Amino acid sequence: MPYAAADHALPLSARVGVPVRRLDPNHLGDHLDRLYRAAWALCGSREDAEDLVQETYARVLQKPRLLRSEDDLGYLLRVLRNTYFSRLRAAARRPRTDPLPDELDRVEDRNVRGPEAAVRSSELYALIAGLPDPFREALVAVDVVGLSYREAARALHVREATITTRLYRARQRLAQALGDERAV
């Protein structure tokens, strides 16, 4: 059967040769840590990352989701990324406000080994958040979330070689930025 524009009007399950399955809401919690790390790298702050992950899960759970592959994490990463960019567009339309001072953040993070480690990870996530979008997305997908190059390429809708190049350049920029900070 030749491809026709009308195929897009059919439900996903009615298209020929496309295996379809429902996203299981009971297994979404399995990916929470990696999505949180990805969100932190995208946003640059813990609080924004928590909000982003919560909003991502709310969007995914609003209605049943049909997937064409077994890659739940890749799908969730795409939803997280789209949610992040939607939030940026919405924030650009709102008036700017001043953030609260950092001294008010006194809640202890039990997952951090010590204050030095917390400072290092905050600095690293801030550096990742400062990377250009294509580099940051590749770095988050592979190094933070733990996707393979192939999975990252599928999630970001680019070729695997593009992921390799972007990841190399992102790591190079991070290494250079970390080297510059230590030289000071």
C-alpha positions in Angstrom: 0.0 0.0 0.0 1.6 3.3 -1.0 2.1 6.1 1.5 -0.8 8.5 1.4 -1.3 11.8 3.2 -4.5 10.3 4.6 -2.5 7.8 6.6 -1.9 10.6 9.2 -5.6 10.9 9.7 -5.8 7.2 10.8 -5.2 6.4 14.5 -1.6 5.2 15.2 -2.9 1.6 15.8 -4.5 1.5 12.4 -1.4 2.3 10.4 0.1 -0.7 8.7 3.4 -2.2 10.1 3.7 0.0 13.1 3.7 -1.9 16.4 1.9 0.1 19.0 1.7 -0.2 22.8 0.4 1.9 25.6 2.8 3.7 28.0 2.4 2.0 31.3 1.8 4.6 34.0 2.8 2.2 36.7 6.4 2.1 35.4 6.9 5.8 35.0 8.5 6.1 38.5 11.4 3.9 37.3 12.7 6.8 35.3 12.3 9.6 37.9 15.9 9.9 38.9 17.3 10.1 35.4 14.6 12.6 34.3 15.3 14.7 37.4 19.0 14.8 36.5 18.2 15.7 32.9 15.8 18.4 34.1 18.4 19.8 36.4 20.9 20.0 33.6 18.4 21.7 31.4 17.2 24.2 34.0 20.3 24.8 36.1 18.5 24.7 39.4 17.1 22.0 41.6 13.8 23.7 42.2 13.1 24.4 38.5 14.1 20.8 37.8 11.6 19.4 40.3 8.9 21.6 38.9 9.8 20.5 35.3 9.7 16.8 36.1 6.4 17.2 37.9 4.9 19.1 35.0 6.2 16.5 32.6 4.6 13.6 34.5 1.4 15.6 34.8 1.3 16.0 31.0 2.1 12.3 30.3 -0.6 11.1 32.7 -3.3 13.4 31.4 -4.3 10.9 28.7 -3.2 7.4 27.6 0.0 7.5 25.5 0.7 5.2 22.6 4.3 4.4 21.8 5.8 2.8 18.7 8.8 1.4 20.6 9.9 0.0 23.9 11.8 3.2 24.7 9.9 4.8 27.5 12.8 6.8 28.7 13.4 8.3 25.2 9.8 9.3 25.0 9.8 10.8 28.5 13.0 12.7 27.6 11.3 14.2 24.5 8.2 15.2 26.6 10.6 16.7 29.2 12.4 18.7 26.6 9.2 19.9 24.9 7.8 20.9 28.3 11.0 22.8 29.1 10.9 24.8 25.9 7.1 25.5 26.3 7.9 26.8 29.8 10.6 29.0 28.3 8.3 30.5 25.7 5.6 31.1 28.4 8.2 32.7 30.7 9.3 35.0 27.9 5.8 36.4 27.7 5.6 37.1 31.5 7.1 40.1 33.2 10.4 39.4 35.0 10.6 39.2 38.8 13.6 39.1 41.1 14.5 35.7 42.5 14.8 35.1 46.2 18.3 35.3 47.7 20.2 32.1 47.8 20.8 32.4 51.6 17.1 31.4 52.2 17.8 27.9 50.8 18.6 26.0 54.1 17.0 22.6 53.4 19.5 19.8 53.7 19.9 17.5 50.7 20.6 14.1 52.2 21.8 12.7 48.8 24.8 15.1 48.7 27.9 13.9 50.6 28.9 17.3 51.8 28.7 21.1 51.1 31.7 20.9 48.7 30.0 18.2 46.6 26.8 20.2 46.5 28.7 23.3 45.3 30.6 21.3 42.7 27.4 19.7 41.3 25.5 23.0 41.3 28.4 24.6 39.4 28.5 21.7 37.0 24.8 21.8 36.3 25.0 25.6 35.9 27.8 25.1 33.3 25.7 22.4 31.5 22.7 24.7 31.5 24.9 27.4 29.9 25.8 25.3 26.9 24.1 25.9 23.5 20.8 23.9 23.2 22.0 21.2 20.7 25.1 20.5 22.8 23.2 20.6 26.1 20.5 18.2 24.8 23.1 15.7 23.6 25.0 15.8 26.9 21.9 15.5 29.0 20.6 12.6 26.9 23.9 10.6 27.0 25.8 11.6 30.1 23.1 12.7 32.5 20.2 10.4 31.6 22.3 7.5 30.4 20.8 6.9 27.0 23.0 5.2 24.4 24.0 7.2 21.4 21.4 5.5 19.2 18.6 6.1 21.8 19.7 9.7 22.2 19.6 10.2 18.4 16.1 8.8 18.2 14.9 10.9 21.2 16.3 14.1 19.7 15.4 13.3 16.1 19.0 13.6 14.7 21.5 11.1 13.3 23.8 9.1 15.6 26.9 10.8 14.2 25.4 14.2 15.1 25.0 13.1 18.7 28.6 12.0 18.7 29.8 15.3 17.4 27.6 17.4 19.7 28.6 15.3 22.7 32.3 15.7 22.0 31.9 19.5 21.6 29.8 19.8 24.8 32.3 17.8 26.8 35.1 19.9 25.4 33.4 23.1 26.4 32.7 21.8 29.9 36.3 20.7 30.3 37.5 24.0 29.1 35.1 25.9 31.5 36.1 23.7 34.4 39.8 24.2 33.6 39.3 28.0 33.5 37.5 28.0 36.9 40.3 26.0 38.5 43.0 28.3 37.0 41.5 31.3 38.8 
